[in-house]
């Protein structure tokens, strides 16, 4: 079937022993590792040419100008638009390395994103934006997952090619509160084209905010299989933003039901050990998103925040968590700092829920 066989010769990368036992232990402990010289530089340049040839969509022309102003370009689910990107995501070594680092027998792809930073053109300025990717994941937090970062330029935390992602090692182990001191266990990778940066989506991380470089990267996101599909309007923000459009029921064309369906199908194809099921490697024929559906889920999200009373005296999060304390991976609401689990620890500023000990946005009152 189309898409079931590779177009790129990956024999050199696949025959190498890359993910060692030491690397697996480091990933489990720290939540982030670098695989140096993992991919031939020529292959990365071919990928760049393909990415640059793709036309911009609503994500870049509208969203990056309104709600994603820190990006000059943002596009997701590129595996559904490009055979080359799909080849990298499915047939190349990334899926195998992802499964080995997660220590799972099967893995699925849940996104392939193009992220170009605005650099010095960012109207919000060059600064840190500490967060976890938990808020954008369409599965329970206890499902094993990983993000593989492919950078298009040599990059580090400092200039001239600065603004690489930096991480607090080990912070993925404590999801319910931010690290007490982000200066401890700070990991600041220095990367060359062809290196692979792999991180756990739950780890606390940020652009360095120091180099103001126009960072260009492709992010391949994988999750263990089987995993339940869980994605509802209980995350901030929710509406015309990337993760809503990529995963929300009645918006994304996967026809899955949150809390009931298993993550599967052509929108979330199995990529390891091998993409054998032809039914998962066919064109997407689902219904396209509409602004009315986006506004509907945005309203549902706002109603959830209002009913939970985050940042108000009538906050009910603690009562709800007493009921859910034995349901691992179940949370009532998510912010960029992680799941909201305690009224006393969370507040709201300009409509944004934030953990009082977090570093998400440093110019909040009291931050």
C-alpha positions in Angstrom: 0.0 0.0 0.0 1.1 3.6 -0.5 3.1 4.7 2.6 3.7 1.1 3.8 7.3 1.0 2.3 10.2 3.4 2.8 11.4 5.7 0.0 14.6 6.7 1.8 17.5 4.3 2.3 17.8 4.1 6.1 20.1 1.0 6.1 23.1 2.9 7.5 21.1 4.4 10.5 19.2 1.2 11.2 22.2 -1.1 11.3 24.0 1.1 14.0 23.6 0.3 17.7 22.5 3.8 18.9 20.3 3.4 22.0 22.6 1.8 24.5 21.6 0.6 28.0 23.3 3.7 29.4 21.3 6.0 27.2 18.0 4.3 28.2 18.9 4.7 31.9 19.7 8.3 31.4 16.4 9.0 29.6 14.4 7.2 32.3 16.3 9.2 35.0 16.7 12.6 33.5 13.9 12.7 30.9 16.2 14.1 28.2 19.1 12.8 26.1 21.1 13.7 23.0 22.0 11.1 20.4 25.0 12.7 18.6 25.5 12.3 14.8 22.4 10.1 14.7 21.3 11.0 11.2 23.4 11.8 8.1 23.6 15.5 7.6 22.7 15.1 3.9 19.4 13.5 4.9 18.6 16.4 7.2 19.2 18.8 4.4 16.9 16.8 2.2 14.2 17.0 4.9 14.7 20.8 5.2 14.2 21.2 1.4 11.0 19.2 1.7 9.7 21.2 4.7 10.5 24.5 3.0 8.6 23.4 -0.1 5.3 22.9 1.8 2.8 25.7 1.6 1.8 27.5 4.8 -1.7 26.8 6.2 -4.1 28.5 8.6 -1.7 27.4 11.4 1.0 29.7 10.1 -0.8 32.5 8.3 -3.4 33.1 11.0 -2.6 31.3 14.3 1.1 32.3 14.5 0.0 35.9 14.1 -2.6 35.8 16.8 -2.1 33.1 19.4 1.4 31.7 18.5 3.3 35.0 18.2 6.5 33.4 19.4 6.6 31.4 16.2 7.2 32.6 12.7 5.9 29.3 11.3 4.0 26.5 12.9 2.5 23.4 11.1 1.4 20.1 12.6 0.4 16.6 11.4 2.9 17.0 8.6 3.1 13.2 8.3 -0.4 13.5 6.6 0.9 16.1 4.1 4.4 14.9 3.1 5.6 11.5 2.1 9.1 12.5 3.1 8.1 13.5 6.6 6.0 10.3 6.9 9.0 8.3 5.8 11.1 9.9 8.6 8.4 9.4 11.2 7.4 5.8 10.3 10.1 4.0 8.3 13.3 5.7 9.5 15.1 4.9 12.8 13.3 7.5 14.9 10.3 5.2 15.8 12.6 2.4 16.7 14.8 4.7 18.9 11.7 6.2 20.5 10.4 2.7 21.4 13.8 1.7 22.8 14.1 4.8 24.9 10.6 4.5 26.2 11.3 0.7 26.8 8.1 -0.4 25.1 7.2 -3.1 22.6 4.9 -1.0 20.3 4.7 2.7 19.5 2.4 5.0 17.7 3.0 8.4 16.1 0.7 11.2 17.4 2.2 14.3 15.8 4.9 15.6 13.5 5.3 19.4 13.9 7.2 22.1 12.2 8.2 24.8 14.7 10.1 27.9 13.6 10.8 30.4 16.4 10.3 34.1 15.6 13.6 35.0 17.4 14.1 38.7 17.6 10.9 39.3 15.8 8.9 37.9 18.7 6.6 40.7 19.8 6.6 39.2 23.4 10.4 39.5 23.5 13.1 36.9 23.9 12.5 35.3 27.3 11.8 31.9 28.9 8.5 30.2 28.8 8.7 27.2 31.2 6.1 24.6 30.6 5.3 20.9 30.1 3.9 19.4 27.0 1.4 17.3 29.1 -1.4 19.8 28.2 -1.2 18.8 24.5 -1.0 15.0 24.9 -4.1 12.9 23.7 -3.6 10.1 26.3 -3.4 9.6 30.1 -0.3 11.0 31.8 0.9 7.5 32.8 1.3 6.4 29.2 4.9 6.4 28.1 5.7 9.0 25.5 8.6 10.8 23.9 9.4 13.8 21.6 12.2 13.5 19.0 13.6 16.9 18.0 15.4 17.3 14.7 17.1 20.7 14.4 17.8 22.3 11.0 20.8 24.3 12.2 23.6 24.0 14.8 22.1 25.5 18.0 22.8 25.9 21.7 21.4 27.8 24.7 23.5 30.9 24.0 24.2 33.1 21.0 24.9 33.5 18.3 22.8 30.4 17.4 21.1 30.4 20.8 17.6 29.7 22.1 17.7 25.9 22.1 15.3 24.1 24.4 16.7 23.7 27.9 15.4 21.3 30.6 15.3 20.6 34.3 16.5 17.0 34.5 14.3 14.6 36.4 11.4 17.0 36.6 9.1 14.6 34.7 9.0 12.4 37.8 7.1 15.0 39.8 4.3 16.1 37.5 2.0 17.8 40.0 4.3 20.7 41.0 7.1 22.6 39.2 10.8 22.1 40.3 11.5 24.1 43.4 14.8 25.4 41.9 15.1 25.4 38.2 18.9 26.2 38.4 19.4 22.7 39.9 19.9 19.9 37.3 19.6 22.3 34.4 20.4 20.6 31.0 21.5 22.9 28.2 22.3 20.9 25.1 24.6 22.1 22.3 23.6 20.5 19.1 24.9 20.0 15.5 22.8 19.2 12.5 22.3 15.4 12.5 22.1 15.2 16.3 18.9 14.0 17.9 17.4 15.6 21.0 14.9 13.3 22.7 12.8 14.4 25.7 9.9 13.2 27.8 6.9 15.5 27.2 6.3 15.8 30.9 9.7 17.3 31.6 9.8 21.0 32.6 11.5 22.9 29.7 11.7 26.2 27.9 13.5 28.0 25.0 16.6 29.4 26.7 15.5 33.0 26.0 19.1 34.1 25.7 20.2 33.8 22.1 17.1 35.1 20.4 17.9 32.8 17.5 15.2 31.9 14.9 15.1 28.3 15.8 14.0 25.8 13.1 13.0 22.3 14.1 10.8 19.3 13.4 9.3 17.4 16.3 8.2 13.8 16.0 6.0 12.7 18.9 5.5 9.1 19.9 3.5 7.2 22.5 3.4 3.6 23.7 0.8 1.3 22.2 -1.8 0.4 23.3 -2.9 3.7 24.9 -6.3 5.1 25.6 -7.4 8.2 23.7 -8.1 10.9 26.3 -8.5 14.5 25.1 -11.3 16.8 26.4 -11.7 20.6 26.9 -10.0 20.3 30.3 -6.8 22.0 29.2 -5.6 25.6 28.8 -6.0 27.1 26.4 -8.6 25.2 24.3 -10.1 26.5 21.1 -8.3 27.6 17.9 -4.9 26.4 19.0 -2.6 23.6 17.8 -3.5 20.7 20.2 -7.2 21.3 19.9 -7.0 21.2 16.1 -4.7 18.2 16.2 -6.6 16.0 18.7 -10.0 17.3 19.9 -13.0 15.0 19.0 -15.4 16.7 16.5 -12.4 18.8 15.3 -9.6 16.5 14.3 -10.6 13.8 11.7 -9.9 10.7 13.8 -13.4 9.7 14.9 -12.2 8.6 18.3 -14.2 9.1 21.6 -12.3 10.5 24.6 -12.1 8.0 27.4 -13.5 5.1 25.4 -11.4 4.7 22.2 -7.9 3.2 21.9 -5.4 5.5 20.2 -5.3 4.0 16.6 -6.1 4.5 13.0 -4.5 6.5 10.2 -4.4 9.7 12.3 -2.4 7.9 15.0 -0.6 5.0 13.1 1.4 2.3 14.7 5.0 2.8 13.6 6.9 0.2 15.7 7.8 -2.6 15.3 6.5 -2.1 11.7 3.7 -0.3 10.0 2.0 -3.4 8.6 -1.7 -2.6 8.9 -2.7 -1.0 5.5 -5.9 0.4 7.1 -3.7 2.8 9.1 -1.7 4.0 6.1 -4.4 5.5 3.9 -5.4 9.1 3.2 -7.4 10.8 5.9 -11.1 11.1 4.9 -12.5 12.5 8.1 -14.6 15.7 8.3 -12.5 18.9 8.3 -12.5 21.3 11.3 -14.7 24.3 11.3 -14.6 27.6 13.3 -18.0 26.7 14.9 -16.6 23.5 16.3 -13.5 25.3 17.6 -15.6 27.9 19.3 -17.8 25.1 20.8 -14.9 23.4 22.5 -13.5 26.7 23.6 -16.8 27.4 25.4 -16.7 24.0 27.0 -13.2 24.7 28.3 -14.2 28.1 29.7 -17.2 26.5 31.4 -14.9 23.9 33.0 -12.6 26.6 34.4 -15.6 28.6 35.7 -17.2 25.6 37.4 -13.9 24.5 39.0 -13.3 28.0 40.3 -9.5 28.0 39.8 -8.1 31.1 41.5 -11.4 31.8 43.3 -12.8 31.1 46.8 -15.2 28.6 45.4 -12.4 26.4 43.9 -13.5 22.7 43.9 -10.3 21.1 42.6 -9.3 19.5 45.9 -12.7 17.9 46.4 -12.5 16.4 42.9 -9.0 15.1 43.5 -10.1 13.2 46.6 -12.5 11.2 44.4 -9.8 10.7 41.7 -6.8 10.0 43.9 -6.8 6.3 43.0 -7.4 6.9 39.3 -3.8 7.4 38.2 -3.5 9.5 35.1 -6.9 11.2 35.6 -7.0 14.9 36.2 -9.8 17.5 36.0 -7.7 20.3 34.4 -4.3 21.0 32.9 -2.3 24.2 32.6 1.2 24.7 31.1 2.8 24.0 34.5 1.1 20.6 34.6 -2.2 19.1 36.1 -4.1 21.4 38.4 -4.4 19.4 41.7 -4.7 21.9 44.5 -6.7 25.2 44.9 -4.0 26.7 47.2 -1.2 26.1 44.6 -2.9 27.6 41.6 -4.1 31.0 40.6 -5.2 32.9 37.5 -3.8 36.0 35.9 -5.2 37.6 32.8 -7.3 34.5 32.3 -4.2 32.2 32.5 -4.1 29.5 35.2 -0.6 29.1 36.6 1.1 27.3 39.5 2.3 29.8 42.2 5.7 28.1 42.3 6.1 27.8 38.6 8.2 29.8 36.1 5.8 29.7 33.1 5.4 33.4 32.7 7.8 35.4 34.9 6.0 38.7 34.8 2.8 37.5 36.4 2.0 39.2 39.7 4.0 37.6 42.5 6.2 35.7 40.1 
